[in-house]
């Protein structure tokens, strides 16, 4: 297969890892989401969690706060480097709070790295970087999100 065709297949496979991860989060399947990581993968969710079990445990705790979520990805920018890759993408996530039933809106970036293991792509590292959120009652979150690099901080 020529290089260009392989790159297209790799881009698509990496996008599918991201889609599968978001789908598993929205299905409240923390173990399925963690399975999108390599065995020694790292998830950075307001702390650093290494390995599928630690990532699954962290995701389970996060997801307990919601009765439903709906994640939407855009502006996916993948850079390939052999059996490794990086990606920067945007995510909007709608959440329904478990305690009140009220909505929460979240805007962020996924800063990801990937590794190919036995022909299959996995997250090597995923960092969720907040841009902004609207909490229940229309309030902004009480802590400043890191935001987009280069933007003026509030």
C-alpha positions, 0 to 999 in steps of 0.5 A: 500500500502506498504511503498516502493511502496508509496515512488516510487509513491511520487518520481514520483509525485514530478518529474512530478511537476518539469517536469510540471513547466519546461514545463509551463516555456517553454510554456511561461505560467507563471501562469501555472508555478506558479500553481506548487507552494503551495498557500504560496510557495516561489520562489527565482529568484534573489529575494524572491517572496511569493505566486502564484501571486507574483511568476507568476508576477516575472516569467512573467517579466523574460520570457519577455526577451526570445522568447523561452526557453528549460529547461532540468533537470538531476541528480534529487535527492529527499529526502522524509520526510512524507508529505514534501520533498527536491530535488536538481537537475541540469538544463540546459536552452537554451534561445533565446533572445527577443531583438536580437534573439541570443542564451543564455545558462544557467547552474544551480541548482534547490534547491527545497522543496515540500509539499503534500496538499490534496494528491498532491505535490507542490513546497513549495520553489524553489531556482534557483542557477546559475552555469554559463551562456554564454550570446549573442555573446558568452560572460560570464555573467558580474556577478559571478554565485554562482556556485556549493558548494565546487568549487573554486570561480572565 
